[in-house]
Amino acid sequence: MSLLIAKKRRDCLNNSLDKVVCLTPTKGKAATRIDKWKYDLVSEALIALIPETGDGVLFSELSAGVAQRIGHENITKLGSCRWYTTTVKLDLEVKQRIVQVKGSKPQRLLTLP
């Protein structure tokens, strides 16, 4: 095996090993593993999008907001922006980086300082 092919294979394996376990607040549901770069991309967009104060942002607006922040090229690489947005949002709730605004219907979110 040539050195170049071996390096590409090793890089592929390393990239596939860089995963983040996304937890969910729903009891009985299994955690989901996603690529770290996808987690980082979506979580940074969510934290930038969700305010710390005020009424918060509507859950229904998250996916479009994330898509706008990460851009078309990243959306193409990411896959389902809505699915990743929801998965990372749930994980951020479990890790107490974001919270649902109590009593808000429809659901609104705030980041924690």
N, C-alpha and C positions, 0 to 999 in steps of 0.2 A: 504494500500500500504506500502510495507516495506520501510525502510529508504534508503536502497541501490538502490532500483528501483526508488524512488523519486529523489535521487541525480543524477542518470543516466539520468532521464527524464529532470531534470533541466539543466544539462550539455548540453544535446542535444538541448534544446531550446535556451540556451545562445549561443551555437555555430552557430545556424541558424540565430540568431539576429546580429552576428558580420559580417556585410556586408559593402562593400565599393561601393559607386556609381561611376561608371566609365563613364566619359563624353566622347563625341566624337566631333571632330571639324566639322563634317558634319551637316549642318543646316537641321532641320526637323527630324533628327534621335533621337530617345529616348535614354536616358542614360541606362546603364546596371548595375544591382547589382550583385556583386560576393562576395564569402566568403573572409573575410579579410585575412585569412592565405594564400589563393591563390594569392590575390593581392600582399601581402608582398613578397611572394616567387618569383613571376615573376618580380615584379618591382625591387627588389634587384638584380636579375640576369641581367635584362636589363641595369640597371645603371652600373653594373660592366663590362658588355660587350661593351657598347657604349662608345667610347673615347670622350674626351673633345676637342681634336684638331686633325688636319690632315684631311684626306679624309672622315672620318667617317666609319660607318659599313653599308653594304648593307642591306636593309630591308629583302631581300630574305634569308639572313644568320641568321636573328634573332632567328627564331624558333629552329633551330639546335643548335645555341649557348646557348640559354636558357636551352634546354634539356640537353646539356652537363654539364652545371653549376649546375642544380638542381638534377641530378641523376635519375636513373631508378625508384627507390622506390617512389620518389616524383612525377614523371611523371605518374605513375600508379594511385596515389591518385588524381592528378590534373585533369586528363581527357584529353581533346584535347589541347595539348601544343600549337599548332599553333593558335587556337582560343583565348586562354588566352593571349598569347604573343601579338597578334594584338589588343585585347581589352585594355590591360594595356598600350601598346605603344600609342594608341590614347589618353588615359587619361593623360599620361605623357606629351604628346604634348600640350593638352589643359592647363595643369597646368604649362607649360613652364619649364619642367625639361629636356626635350629633344627637339631638333629641326631638321627639315629636312634641309639638305644642299641645299641652293638655287641653282637652275639650274642643279642639279644632276639628271641624267637619266641613269640607274635606280635609284630609291630613296635611298639616304644615310642619316644617322642620326648621330648627335652629342649630347652629354649631355651638359647642361649649368652648369657653375660653381656655 
